[in-house]
Amino acid sequence: MSRTDKAPTPSATGAPVAAPGTSTPGASGGAPGAQAPLRIPRPAGGPGRGGPFAGMNIPAEKAMNFWPSAKRLLGELRPERLWLTLVLMLAVVSVTFSVIGPRLLGEGTNLIFAGVVSKQLPAGVSQEQLIAQLRAAGENQKADMLSAMTLTPGTGIDFTALATVLLWALVLYVLASAFGWMQAYILNGVVQRTVFRLRERIEAKINRLPLRYFDSVQRGELLSRVTNDVDNISQSLQQSISQAVTSLLTVVGVLVMMLLLSPTLAIIALVTIPLTLVTTAVIAKRSQKLFVAQWRHTGELNGQIEETYTGHALVKVFGRQREVEERFRQKNVELYQASFGAQFISGLIMPAMTFIGNLVYVGIAVVGGLQVAAGAMQLGDVQAFIQYSRQFTQPLAQLGSMANLLQSGVASAERVFELLDTEEQSADPVPGEAPSDGRGRLVFEDVSFSYSPDKPLISSLSLVAEPGQTVAIVGPTGAGKTTLVNLMMRFYELDAGRITLDGVDVTAMTRNELRSRMGMVLQDTWLFGGTIRDNIAYGRPGASEEDIVEAARATYVDRFVRSLPQGYDTVLEDEGSNVSAGEKQLLTIARAFLARPSVLILDEATSSVDTRTEVLVQKAMSALRSDRTSFVIAHRLSTIRDADLILVMEAGQIVEQGTHASLLTAGGAYAALYAAQFAAPVAEV
């Protein structure tokens, strides 16, 4: 585990900002501070005339190919093949029982209808004789209708046979529900295990991404992919898989039963399939890109909320509440319009399917009634067929409406896959070298580096830091001081040259091995939710209580911790908000002290402590730096007078190096910086 503090996070937008919440160019069209009433806009033009993006200066964004993304998402279920097979088998049994049910109910209707008709016929006459009498009397239509039935003239309803049929129907429906419940239970486990593995892969991926990636991605946007998008994938898989399996099996089963009952009526029902496919395809094609935009805007809105919340105090201090609210309204409107368009257009599928199903229902009722009258079918068979027509169109409508949920899930999956496909940092060597000793001799050999190829920063820099030396790095903002430290830690890879630690090239070492030999204290402190003891022990897992207290005493943390009611068991709140900035910085110094690294890096590590405490901490650091290399980045030159070597950097180059006294004598860049801080010139106003 790396014993380093978390690297500072750049501006979430990737651009310079004066303070969180300040308006950006073009963000607001009105006068500063003007607050327009919030109005939810109506999508301009409606579908087909610009859609939800009409009138907005939003660049068009085409979705990735739907089917490859959907196929890849389903591929995530591959480890659950056996459980999915069981789910399919249970679904087959459940649907089979459900499909047989209407046929039994139709038989029950036939028994009731036949009993009612039989009661009205004269006893002692057979069905054949009665039909012959009707034909002789010219009533062929009645004769045809009765010939399709099983009658016993003079008797009533056979309640024993009716009870048997209804009991079997009840048993089938109960079994169908039981198997359906088992299918849903197992499928829930399949989906949750799949999402569990997906979250683990995302977490592992984030740990393998280079720092360059986090410099270019908004933090709230990244969090939205890890949380909102993954949750949406879970919900989509949970509902769409169950509906898809059940609906497809129901369509097949019902189609078989309809063909057995009446091929003529089955042909009428089959008309719904091409109509359904065409309607769904047309609507889904338009809504998919809107779902992608919906989740993109969700990430952007989350990013702004996270950024504003983090800088809430500064927003208040600079009076930027109205600008922040305006920016939020604009982002919220963008999300509303994308969501409205996606949900509205995809929501047209279900009404369209219902309309098609109603047309088919009317057709089957009319043709079925004519067939009963003609004696081609029994009334119960028509009733069963009407039930089957409902069962046939309903899953088709469900498949259509499922496209809404599936498209949303695939859009989220695209965003997650984009994260998983991001180029990772170079792989660590296997097994990797390790220095034979831990003295901390650090050598830069013709090192070159730039964040952007067209803007060189560090070029052919060479430097030797001997064990036990304190190397101070000074220079104006943007000179490359922190970049130099990032290169030591391999947060960024070199463009040319190499860096060695105790004679071993850092690229030949694993990152964990390299960073375990380095301790870093940043100006931007990072503390996690936990006790003070846990935060200090983060520098060396498994450290004893005595070691933790010793580190706290050496860095003057113990004195303020003892004043707290719970002492070392005090739980730090949101990033240590219940302790002062100086106390937070002392805690991070204690963490590094406990790690006892070979190389110690202090990046403005005492900028938030008072002068007296800084002197005390420097004394503690002198003990810590014994036989170890220390790099100190400081703007207050009074803190580095005793450094063994002072490097003055400008534009990525070391322009001067030497001791405090020698550099002052030289009268160069360092002397100018020192004079600027301590000469205290008088300027007329």
Wavefront OBJ file of the C-alpha trace (Angstrom):
o trace
v 0.000 0.000 0.000
v 1.181 3.433 -0.858
v 2.000 5.527 2.144
v 1.205 8.772 0.479
v -1.454 11.333 1.018
v -4.032 11.743 -1.655
v -2.866 13.922 -4.517
v -4.625 17.263 -4.747
v -7.637 17.290 -6.995
v -7.668 19.964 -9.683
v -10.638 22.083 -10.551
v -13.512 19.860 -11.453
v -14.033 21.702 -14.686
v -10.410 21.475 -15.642
v -10.213 25.270 -16.019
v -9.014 27.991 -13.666
v -11.700 29.280 -11.346
v -11.498 32.185 -8.955
v -13.799 30.580 -6.448
v -16.402 27.824 -6.458
v -19.636 29.145 -7.776
v -18.261 32.012 -9.864
v -19.999 32.242 -13.160
v -18.303 31.108 -16.298
v -18.382 32.951 -19.604
v -21.650 32.361 -21.312
v -23.229 30.750 -18.293
v -25.652 33.537 -17.696
v -27.155 35.917 -20.150
v -28.507 38.448 -17.693
v -26.942 40.976 -15.417
v -24.866 39.684 -12.545
v -27.028 38.765 -9.648
v -30.246 38.810 -11.638
v -32.402 35.837 -10.751
v -35.047 34.870 -13.247
v -38.079 32.878 -12.097
v -37.649 29.153 -12.624
v -39.737 27.917 -15.502
v -39.678 24.399 -16.863
v -39.477 24.805 -20.638
v -41.595 22.815 -23.008
v -39.711 20.797 -25.599
v -39.577 23.023 -28.630
v -41.363 21.679 -31.662
v -42.164 18.301 -30.176
v -40.962 15.047 -31.658
v -39.970 15.402 -35.247
v -39.310 19.166 -35.081
v -36.120 19.462 -33.168
v -37.050 17.306 -30.195
v -36.058 18.206 -26.672
v -32.800 19.857 -27.791
v -34.416 22.410 -30.078
v -33.263 25.919 -29.405
v -30.418 24.815 -27.114
v -26.740 25.272 -27.868
v -25.904 21.673 -27.027
v -23.685 19.734 -29.405
v -25.322 16.690 -30.849
v -24.126 13.457 -29.334
v -24.691 10.167 -31.092
v -24.970 7.055 -29.002
v -22.667 4.130 -29.429
v -24.067 1.211 -31.416
v -26.911 -0.164 -29.340
v -26.576 -3.848 -30.129
v -22.815 -4.187 -29.509
v -23.235 -2.415 -26.179
v -26.255 -4.546 -25.255
v -24.356 -7.687 -26.243
v -21.415 -6.673 -24.085
v -23.738 -5.947 -21.168
v -25.317 -9.385 -21.476
v -21.802 -10.816 -21.684
v -21.320 -9.665 -18.095
v -23.780 -12.445 -17.162
v -21.550 -15.188 -18.581
v -20.276 -16.410 -15.166
v -23.913 -17.066 -14.200
v -24.621 -19.424 -17.115
v -25.776 -22.347 -14.951
v -28.083 -20.191 -12.857
v -29.479 -18.551 -15.988
v -30.184 -22.015 -17.421
v -32.127 -22.839 -14.277
v -33.991 -19.537 -14.560
v -34.909 -20.416 -18.137
v -36.144 -23.884 -17.145
v -38.280 -22.476 -14.345
v -39.665 -19.846 -16.701
v -40.579 -22.530 -19.247
v -42.485 -24.514 -16.612
v -44.190 -21.415 -15.221
v -45.246 -20.149 -18.656
v -46.413 -23.606 -19.726
v -48.749 -23.877 -16.752
v -49.980 -20.313 -17.327
v -50.679 -21.017 -21.005
v -52.632 -24.198 -20.305
v -54.863 -22.370 -17.816
v -57.092 -20.506 -20.323
v -57.646 -23.744 -22.237
v -59.026 -25.396 -19.091
v -61.173 -22.349 -18.345
v -62.495 -22.599 -21.905
v -63.464 -26.229 -21.221
v -65.267 -25.043 -18.121
v -67.172 -22.492 -20.207
v -68.089 -25.277 -22.677
v -69.450 -27.401 -19.797
v -71.558 -24.526 -18.479
v -72.889 -23.524 -21.906
v -73.578 -27.140 -22.890
v -75.392 -27.730 -19.578
v -77.584 -24.648 -20.025
v -78.486 -25.641 -23.601
v -79.060 -29.310 -22.659
v -81.515 -28.264 -19.900
v -83.650 -26.506 -22.514
v -83.819 -29.528 -24.823
v -86.451 -32.329 -24.494
v -85.281 -35.413 -22.605
v -85.166 -38.807 -24.277
v -83.867 -37.458 -27.575
v -80.266 -37.972 -28.610
v -78.082 -35.129 -29.885
v -77.942 -36.707 -33.350
v -81.754 -36.974 -33.558
v -82.165 -33.362 -32.456
v -79.679 -32.098 -35.054
v -81.433 -34.149 -37.758
v -84.809 -32.643 -36.782
v -83.359 -29.108 -36.994
v -81.916 -29.739 -40.441
v -85.204 -31.206 -41.603
v -86.926 -28.048 -40.385
v -84.425 -25.912 -42.346
v -82.658 -24.510 -39.258
v -79.172 -25.425 -40.461
v -77.392 -22.659 -38.528
v -78.702 -23.926 -35.175
v -77.904 -27.476 -36.211
v -74.321 -26.503 -37.084
v -73.873 -24.708 -33.750
v -75.236 -27.655 -31.727
v -73.158 -30.156 -33.699
v -69.970 -28.485 -32.392
v -71.108 -29.086 -28.777
v -71.339 -32.160 -26.529
v -74.981 -32.277 -25.322
v -77.171 -34.547 -23.208
v -80.719 -33.279 -23.805
v -82.827 -32.905 -20.661
v -79.874 -32.688 -18.247
v -78.279 -29.626 -16.678
v -74.716 -28.574 -15.898
v -72.320 -31.378 -14.946
v -70.976 -29.750 -11.756
v -68.676 -32.669 -10.985
v -66.842 -32.321 -14.283
v -66.898 -28.523 -13.917
v -65.352 -28.713 -10.431
v -62.632 -31.040 -11.697
v -61.724 -28.666 -14.536
v -61.670 -25.626 -12.251
v -59.595 -27.463 -9.637
v -56.999 -28.374 -12.248
v -56.944 -24.751 -13.440
v -56.388 -23.571 -9.866
v -53.545 -26.053 -9.377
v -51.871 -24.968 -12.619
v -52.068 -21.267 -11.739
v -50.683 -21.891 -8.240
v -47.778 -23.918 -9.678
v -47.158 -21.248 -12.320
v -46.925 -18.608 -9.583
v -44.614 -20.764 -7.453
v -42.217 -21.465 -10.309
v -42.373 -17.795 -11.331
v -41.449 -16.761 -7.786
v -38.480 -19.151 -7.754
v -37.369 -17.831 -11.131
v -37.509 -14.224 -9.880
v -35.617 -15.125 -6.679
v -32.776 -16.837 -8.532
v -32.622 -14.120 -11.187
v -32.325 -11.474 -8.478
v -29.227 -13.258 -7.158
v -27.791 -13.522 -10.679
v -28.197 -9.798 -11.359
v -26.901 -8.652 -7.979
v -23.806 -10.867 -8.211
v -23.168 -9.525 -11.707
v -23.434 -5.916 -10.544
v -21.270 -6.781 -7.522
v -18.514 -7.992 -9.843
v -18.979 -4.941 -12.074
v -18.505 -2.605 -9.100
v -15.379 -4.497 -8.084
v -13.970 -4.140 -11.603
v -14.728 -0.417 -11.599
v -12.992 0.034 -8.241
v -9.960 -1.932 -9.424
v -9.968 0.032 -12.680
v -9.985 3.369 -10.862
v -6.940 2.262 -8.879
v -5.133 1.414 -12.136
v -5.896 4.687 -13.887
v -3.132 7.273 -14.127
v -3.363 10.589 -12.329
v -3.627 12.254 -15.749
v -7.128 10.779 -16.119
v -8.404 12.315 -12.892
v -6.930 15.662 -13.913
v -9.161 15.656 -16.981
v -12.438 14.242 -15.600
v -14.937 16.047 -13.438
v -15.124 14.315 -10.069
v -18.925 14.416 -9.849
v -19.149 12.971 -13.370
v -16.921 10.067 -12.353
v -18.946 9.473 -9.187
v -22.137 9.475 -11.252
v -20.795 6.665 -13.419
v -19.766 4.626 -10.395
v -23.074 5.092 -8.548
v -26.023 6.263 -10.670
v -25.104 4.426 -13.854
v -24.292 1.157 -12.087
v -27.567 1.313 -10.144
v -29.433 1.950 -13.389
v -27.738 -1.063 -14.978
v -28.809 -3.185 -12.005
v -32.419 -2.060 -12.288
v -32.470 -2.524 -16.060
v -31.044 -6.046 -15.926
v -33.355 -7.036 -13.089
v -36.506 -6.016 -14.909
v -35.614 -6.478 -18.566
v -34.229 -10.029 -18.291
v -37.253 -11.264 -16.366
v -39.690 -9.572 -18.726
v -37.806 -10.643 -21.835
v -37.641 -14.332 -20.875
v -41.233 -14.524 -19.657
v -42.641 -12.494 -22.527
v -40.850 -14.423 -25.278
v -41.829 -17.785 -23.813
v -45.405 -16.591 -23.366
v -45.584 -15.468 -26.991
v -44.333 -18.859 -28.205
v -46.585 -20.865 -25.878
v -49.690 -18.835 -26.615
v -49.013 -19.004 -30.350
v -48.896 -22.801 -30.200
v -52.202 -22.950 -28.297
v -53.864 -20.514 -30.719
v -52.767 -22.593 -33.716
v -54.224 -25.701 -32.078
v -57.531 -23.930 -31.367
v -58.004 -22.078 -34.673
v -55.406 -21.460 -37.386
v -57.705 -18.817 -38.889
v -57.849 -16.718 -35.724
v -54.113 -17.325 -35.150
v -53.335 -15.636 -38.465
v -55.208 -12.536 -37.266
v -53.141 -12.496 -34.071
v -49.877 -12.932 -36.000
v -50.462 -9.603 -37.709
v -49.374 -7.925 -34.455
v -45.789 -9.222 -34.689
v -44.578 -7.213 -37.731
v -46.558 -4.180 -36.583
v -44.950 -4.427 -33.150
v -41.427 -4.838 -34.507
v -41.721 -1.909 -36.906
v -43.287 0.411 -34.323
v -40.740 -0.462 -31.638
v -37.785 -0.077 -34.003
v -38.899 3.356 -35.217
v -39.487 4.716 -31.725
v -36.421 3.113 -30.121
v -34.094 4.522 -32.767
v -35.112 8.065 -31.857
v -35.048 7.614 -28.097
v -31.673 5.859 -27.662
v -29.510 8.949 -28.230
v -31.744 10.883 -25.837
v -31.099 8.353 -23.088
v -27.353 8.798 -23.590
v -27.809 12.564 -23.303
v -29.968 12.091 -20.196
v -27.249 10.233 -18.299
v -24.545 12.581 -19.567
v -26.463 15.572 -18.214
v -27.044 13.666 -14.964
v -23.295 13.305 -14.539
v -22.696 16.970 -15.334
v -25.325 18.090 -12.833
v -23.860 15.840 -10.147
v -20.437 17.276 -10.897
v -21.651 20.832 -10.406
v -23.496 19.944 -7.188
v -20.406 18.214 -5.795
v -18.179 21.145 -6.726
v -20.538 23.723 -5.234
v -21.010 21.729 -2.053
v -17.268 21.357 -1.591
v -16.792 25.113 -1.933
v -19.986 26.080 -0.127
v -18.198 28.386 2.297
v -16.471 30.284 -0.516
v -19.739 30.621 -2.399
v -21.184 32.336 0.650
v -18.098 34.478 1.244
v -18.026 35.868 -2.300
v -21.815 36.216 -2.521
v -22.132 33.962 -5.552
v -25.306 32.169 -4.519
v -27.373 33.565 -7.370
v -24.795 32.678 -10.009
v -24.578 29.157 -8.573
v -28.352 28.863 -8.588
v -28.466 30.080 -12.184
v -25.857 27.543 -13.279
v -27.787 24.831 -11.455
v -31.026 25.886 -13.155
v -29.393 25.737 -16.562
v -27.964 22.252 -15.927
v -31.251 21.125 -14.422
v -33.149 22.384 -17.473
v -30.765 20.515 -19.778
v -31.321 17.328 -17.780
v -35.080 17.904 -17.763
v -35.262 18.346 -21.520
v -33.108 15.289 -22.231
v -35.084 13.172 -19.741
v -38.426 14.454 -21.034
v -37.522 13.646 -24.610
v -36.167 10.191 -23.769
v -39.088 9.177 -21.570
v -41.759 10.713 -23.784
v -40.584 9.214 -27.040
v -39.857 5.778 -25.600
v -43.133 5.972 -23.663
v -45.030 6.017 -26.960
v -44.260 2.314 -27.402
v -46.723 1.000 -24.822
v -49.768 2.986 -26.064
v -48.965 1.973 -29.623
v -48.780 -1.701 -28.632
v -52.052 -1.404 -26.701
v -53.779 0.130 -29.724
v -52.564 -2.686 -31.974
v -53.683 -5.251 -29.396
v -57.178 -3.740 -29.204
v -57.545 -3.915 -32.991
v -56.590 -7.585 -32.918
v -58.994 -8.180 -30.007
v -61.899 -6.759 -31.998
v -60.980 -8.822 -35.055
v -60.799 -12.052 -33.062
v -64.115 -11.374 -31.287
v -65.944 -10.755 -34.572
v -64.456 -13.686 -36.528
v -64.722 -16.009 -33.503
v -68.407 -15.179 -33.059
v -69.051 -16.000 -36.702
v -67.228 -19.331 -36.331
v -69.326 -20.255 -33.255
v -72.467 -19.449 -35.186
v -71.207 -21.580 -38.055
v -70.427 -24.495 -35.743
v -66.710 -24.350 -36.513
v -65.803 -23.591 -32.867
v -67.345 -23.861 -29.419
v -68.056 -20.797 -27.323
v -65.498 -21.827 -24.699
v -62.826 -22.152 -27.374
v -63.520 -18.601 -28.555
v -63.396 -17.380 -24.965
v -60.049 -19.167 -24.481
v -58.785 -17.700 -27.758
v -59.738 -14.184 -26.657
v -57.782 -14.768 -23.445
v -54.879 -16.033 -25.513
v -55.045 -12.953 -27.727
v -54.678 -10.824 -24.610
v -51.833 -13.008 -23.421
v -50.265 -12.720 -26.863
v -50.427 -8.944 -27.228
v -49.583 -8.176 -23.608
v -46.041 -9.657 -23.692
v -45.465 -7.960 -27.040
v -46.455 -4.666 -25.417
v -44.207 -5.495 -22.463
v -41.316 -6.160 -24.820
v -42.013 -2.807 -26.439
v -42.150 -0.925 -23.153
v -39.094 -2.833 -21.977
v -37.177 -1.080 -24.753
v -37.545 2.087 -22.654
v -35.804 0.511 -19.671
v -33.316 -1.437 -21.766
v -32.197 1.632 -23.712
v -31.653 3.534 -20.477
v -29.635 0.629 -19.079
v -27.533 0.287 -22.219
v -26.868 4.043 -22.216
v -25.563 3.722 -18.639
v -23.585 0.638 -19.613
v -21.908 2.590 -22.423
v -20.702 5.165 -19.897
v -19.421 2.469 -17.541
v -17.718 0.577 -20.379
v -16.091 3.825 -21.483
v -14.566 4.061 -18.007
v -13.498 0.395 -18.045
v -11.923 0.853 -21.494
v -9.901 3.909 -20.481
v -6.185 3.489 -21.046
v -4.503 2.382 -17.839
v -1.147 3.290 -16.417
v 1.731 1.100 -17.619
v 1.932 -2.285 -15.947
v 4.331 -2.873 -13.093
v 7.349 -5.072 -13.796
v 7.107 -8.651 -12.569
v 8.484 -9.384 -10.060
v 10.092 -5.933 -9.895
v 13.382 -4.844 -8.402
v 13.942 -3.435 -4.939
v 16.890 -1.409 -3.585
v 19.206 -3.365 -1.330
v 19.207 -0.579 1.255
v 16.767 2.141 2.222
v 19.056 5.159 2.437
v 17.092 7.210 -0.110
v 19.631 8.373 -2.697
v 17.555 9.911 -5.497
v 19.064 10.765 -8.894
v 17.454 12.554 -11.854
v 19.268 11.847 -15.138
v 18.347 14.106 -18.106
v 14.671 14.036 -17.184
v 12.177 15.561 -19.628
v 8.440 15.839 -19.139
v 5.451 17.817 -20.381
v 1.733 17.592 -19.704
v 1.025 18.507 -23.302
v 3.346 17.656 -26.242
v 3.169 21.202 -27.593
v 4.041 22.803 -24.236
v 7.383 21.542 -22.862
v 7.775 21.922 -19.104
v 10.860 20.075 -17.844
v 13.738 19.481 -20.239
v 17.007 17.562 -19.597
v 16.912 18.094 -15.836
v 19.624 16.386 -13.768
v 19.805 16.271 -9.987
v 21.412 14.207 -7.217
v 19.910 14.089 -3.697
v 22.178 12.276 -1.228
v 20.896 10.338 1.794
v 20.288 12.569 4.764
v 20.125 15.707 2.655
v 17.287 18.186 2.892
v 16.596 19.475 -0.605
v 14.397 22.547 -0.793
v 12.644 23.451 -4.037
v 11.565 27.068 -4.507
v 10.359 29.133 -7.394
v 7.353 31.016 -8.714
v 3.986 29.379 -9.227
v 3.985 27.116 -12.273
v 7.744 26.592 -12.243
v 7.358 22.797 -12.023
v 8.021 22.194 -8.319
v 5.081 19.907 -7.647
v 5.559 18.277 -11.055
v 9.042 17.251 -9.978
v 7.577 15.541 -6.915
v 4.881 13.826 -9.003
v 7.582 12.379 -11.227
v 9.417 10.968 -8.197
v 6.239 9.180 -7.118
v 5.508 7.984 -10.687
v 2.165 9.730 -10.709
v 3.239 10.645 -14.238
v 5.614 8.845 -16.584
v 8.720 10.515 -17.988
v 9.020 11.551 -21.592
v 12.799 10.992 -21.497
v 15.594 10.288 -19.043
v 15.267 8.283 -15.867
v 15.026 8.548 -12.074
v 16.816 6.115 -9.775
v 16.263 5.394 -6.095
v 19.270 3.856 -4.351
v 20.650 2.861 -7.737
v 17.465 1.200 -9.051
v 15.438 2.745 -11.870
v 12.017 3.599 -10.472
v 10.370 2.101 -13.563
v 11.982 -1.244 -12.676
v 10.232 -1.175 -9.298
v 6.558 -1.806 -8.682
v 4.629 1.303 -7.770
v 3.772 -0.116 -4.367
v 7.433 -0.827 -3.688
v 8.456 2.656 -4.791
v 5.764 4.505 -2.879
v 6.212 2.404 0.247
v 9.672 3.960 0.472
v 8.309 7.480 0.171
v 6.192 9.573 2.482
v 4.315 12.595 1.216
v 2.603 15.448 3.045
v 0.613 17.826 0.889
v -0.666 21.320 1.386
v -4.149 19.972 0.666
v -4.739 17.609 3.559
v -6.802 14.453 3.230
v -8.438 12.744 6.195
v -11.065 10.029 6.024
v -14.079 9.344 8.198
v -12.697 7.515 11.226
v -10.890 8.072 14.494
v -7.776 10.169 14.864
v -5.929 6.971 15.736
v -7.030 5.336 12.445
v -5.999 8.375 10.418
v -2.486 8.400 11.897
v -2.144 4.609 11.559
v -2.969 4.899 7.851
v 0.722 5.606 7.328
v 1.718 2.160 8.621
v -0.967 -0.518 8.842
v -0.555 -2.666 11.942
v 1.327 -0.023 13.903
v 1.153 -0.441 17.680
v -0.513 2.033 20.009
v 2.906 3.073 21.321
v 4.177 3.857 17.818
v 1.068 5.917 17.034
v 1.365 7.956 20.220
v 5.133 8.415 19.677
v 4.505 9.798 16.174
v 1.790 12.077 17.538
v 4.066 13.429 20.237
v 6.941 13.986 17.832
v 4.728 16.056 15.543
v 2.909 17.906 18.360
v -0.405 16.247 17.590
v -0.634 14.655 21.025
v -1.038 17.971 22.818
v -4.286 18.965 21.048
v -5.619 15.404 20.856
v -5.407 15.134 24.660
v -7.655 18.176 24.932
v -10.462 16.448 23.010
v -13.126 14.580 25.068
v -12.546 11.260 23.267
v -8.823 11.785 22.677
v -7.475 9.445 19.993
v -10.936 7.889 19.673
v -12.366 11.179 18.395
v -14.177 10.470 15.128
v -13.323 12.913 12.361
v -16.304 14.138 10.428
v -16.508 15.101 6.756
v -12.799 15.230 5.783
v -11.873 16.366 9.286
v -14.236 19.341 9.430
v -14.370 19.148 13.250
v -10.668 20.042 13.596
v -8.846 23.147 12.386
v -6.839 23.346 9.149
v -3.588 23.447 11.086
v -4.547 20.423 13.165
v -5.458 18.499 10.027
v -2.038 19.263 8.593
v -0.326 18.106 11.771
v -2.246 14.829 11.554
v -0.988 14.221 8.012
v 2.567 14.981 9.169
v 2.151 12.467 12.005
v 0.954 9.923 9.447
v 4.116 10.407 7.400
v 6.260 10.357 10.572
v 4.795 6.967 11.518
v 5.593 5.537 8.059
v 9.324 6.397 8.457
v 10.022 6.381 4.702
v 13.374 6.514 2.919
v 12.346 9.687 1.085
v 10.187 12.343 2.692
v 8.319 14.866 0.515
v 6.797 17.965 2.083
v 4.763 20.069 -0.331
v 3.948 23.246 1.608
v 3.291 20.886 4.510
v 3.360 23.567 7.210
v 1.496 26.313 5.386
v -1.574 26.020 7.635
v 0.161 25.940 11.034
v 1.179 28.907 13.117
v 4.792 30.079 13.226
v 5.522 28.646 16.692
v 4.117 25.223 15.778
v 6.005 25.312 12.495
v 9.278 25.746 14.373
v 8.425 22.811 16.620
v 7.432 20.628 13.648
v 10.662 21.481 11.861
v 12.577 20.258 14.888
v 10.608 17.018 14.770
v 11.282 16.718 11.062
v 15.007 17.104 11.610
v 14.908 13.919 13.671
v 12.768 12.201 11.070
v 15.079 13.276 8.240
v 18.132 11.690 9.819
v 19.760 9.414 7.196
v 16.807 10.047 4.910
v 16.371 12.248 1.893
v 13.883 15.063 2.236
v 12.341 17.239 -0.427
v 10.684 20.396 0.813
v 8.577 22.629 -1.423
v 8.062 25.982 0.262
v 7.100 29.521 -0.568
v 8.074 30.875 2.827
v 11.834 30.977 2.427
v 12.348 31.372 6.182
v 11.422 27.697 6.570
v 14.251 26.404 4.358
v 17.275 28.388 5.524
v 18.842 25.269 7.022
v 18.322 23.112 3.932
v 21.443 21.306 2.679
v 20.581 22.130 -0.926
v 18.178 24.711 -2.337
v 16.976 24.355 -5.920
v 15.537 27.420 -7.624
v 13.218 26.472 -10.496
v 11.859 28.605 -13.287
v 9.864 27.294 -16.261
v 10.725 23.679 -15.466
v 14.468 24.272 -15.207
v 16.831 24.489 -12.236
v 18.314 27.941 -12.655
v 20.226 28.013 -9.359
v 21.277 25.597 -6.650
v 23.260 25.893 -3.453
v 22.882 26.707 0.225
v 20.917 29.628 1.596
v 24.057 31.665 2.241
v 25.730 30.928 -1.094
v 22.595 31.761 -3.068
v 22.169 35.065 -1.278
v 25.782 35.898 -1.983
v 25.320 35.057 -5.657
v 22.594 37.677 -5.887
v 20.570 35.755 -8.465
v 16.971 34.497 -8.659
v 16.928 33.200 -5.075
v 18.222 36.484 -3.696
v 15.463 38.291 -5.602
v 12.804 35.986 -4.160
v 14.223 36.412 -0.664
v 14.355 40.179 -0.980
v 10.761 40.237 -2.224
v 9.646 38.524 0.984
v 11.810 40.231 3.579
v 12.949 43.596 2.230
v 9.442 45.003 2.859
v 9.612 47.850 0.331
v 7.461 50.859 0.937
v 5.072 51.683 -1.884
v 3.264 54.969 -2.128
v -0.485 54.797 -2.511
l 1 2 3 4 5 6 7 8 9 10 11 12 13 14 15 16 17 18 19 20 21 22 23 24 25 26 27 28 29 30 31 32 33 34 35 36 37 38 39 40 41 42 43 44 45 46 47 48 49 50 51 52 53 54 55 56 57 58 59 60 61 62 63 64 65 66 67 68 69 70 71 72 73 74 75 76 77 78 79 80 81 82 83 84 85 86 87 88 89 90 91 92 93 94 95 96 97 98 99 100 101 102 103 104 105 106 107 108 109 110 111 112 113 114 115 116 117 118 119 120 121 122 123 124 125 126 127 128 129 130 131 132 133 134 135 136 137 138 139 140 141 142 143 144 145 146 147 148 149 150 151 152 153 154 155 156 157 158 159 160 161 162 163 164 165 166 167 168 169 170 171 172 173 174 175 176 177 178 179 180 181 182 183 184 185 186 187 188 189 190 191 192 193 194 195 196 197 198 199 200 201 202 203 204 205 206 207 208 209 210 211 212 213 214 215 216 217 218 219 220 221 222 223 224 225 226 227 228 229 230 231 232 233 234 235 236 237 238 239 240 241 242 243 244 245 246 247 248 249 250 251 252 253 254 255 256 257 258 259 260 261 262 263 264 265 266 267 268 269 270 271 272 273 274 275 276 277 278 279 280 281 282 283 284 285 286 287 288 289 290 291 292 293 294 295 296 297 298 299 300 301 302 303 304 305 306 307 308 309 310 311 312 313 314 315 316 317 318 319 320 321 322 323 324 325 326 327 328 329 330 331 332 333 334 335 336 337 338 339 340 341 342 343 344 345 346 347 348 349 350 351 352 353 354 355 356 357 358 359 360 361 362 363 364 365 366 367 368 369 370 371 372 373 374 375 376 377 378 379 380 381 382 383 384 385 386 387 388 389 390 391 392 393 394 395 396 397 398 399 400 401 402 403 404 405 406 407 408 409 410 411 412 413 414 415 416 417 418 419 420 421 422 423 424 425 426 427 428 429 430 431 432 433 434 435 436 437 438 439 440 441 442 443 444 445 446 447 448 449 450 451 452 453 454 455 456 457 458 459 460 461 462 463 464 465 466 467 468 469 470 471 472 473 474 475 476 477 478 479 480 481 482 483 484 485 486 487 488 489 490 491 492 493 494 495 496 497 498 499 500 501 502 503 504 505 506 507 508 509 510 511 512 513 514 515 516 517 518 519 520 521 522 523 524 525 526 527 528 529 530 531 532 533 534 535 536 537 538 539 540 541 542 543 544 545 546 547 548 549 550 551 552 553 554 555 556 557 558 559 560 561 562 563 564 565 566 567 568 569 570 571 572 573 574 575 576 577 578 579 580 581 582 583 584 585 586 587 588 589 590 591 592 593 594 595 596 597 598 599 600 601 602 603 604 605 606 607 608 609 610 611 612 613 614 615 616 617 618 619 620 621 622 623 624 625 626 627 628 629 630 631 632 633 634 635 636 637 638 639 640 641 642 643 644 645 646 647 648 649 650 651 652 653 654 655 656 657 658 659 660 661 662 663 664 665 666 667 668 669 670 671 672 673 674 675 676 677 678 679 680 681 682 683 684 685
